[in-house]
Amino acid sequence: QVQLVESGGGLAQPGGSLRLSCAASGFFFSTMEMRWYRQAPGKERELVATIDTTGRRRDYADSVKGRFSISRDNAKRMVYLQMNSLKPEDTAVYYCQRSLYRDYWGQGTQVTVSS
């Protein structure tokens, strides 16, 4: 059974930082390109970041480029999203996901940026 368990969200002030984690199981993790998405209530789900199987190639949405950093640890079956210089518009539920298979979604982790 595929499991994607996100954690690390919470309340941060503008300009603050959070690190999100995703624990993956139930599939061959090291062969899968991974992504972080986010979704605010009433808004479309947005692709935030992508990392290839080795962690050497990373891509970001323009809205987070220079502020967020995606990484992975294949031995630990983990994906991370380091978020710096947070803005109120970063407020959303954040999800990790495989790039290729997107029929299953975890619970996500809530990130709220507010003063």
Buried (B, 14 or more C-beta within 10 A) or exposed (E): EEEBBBEBBEEBEEEBEBBBBBBBEEBEBEEBBBBBBBBBEEEEBBBBBBBBBEBEEBBBBEEBEEBBBBBBEBEEBBBBBBBBEBBEEBBBBBBBBBBEEEEEBBEBBEBBBEE
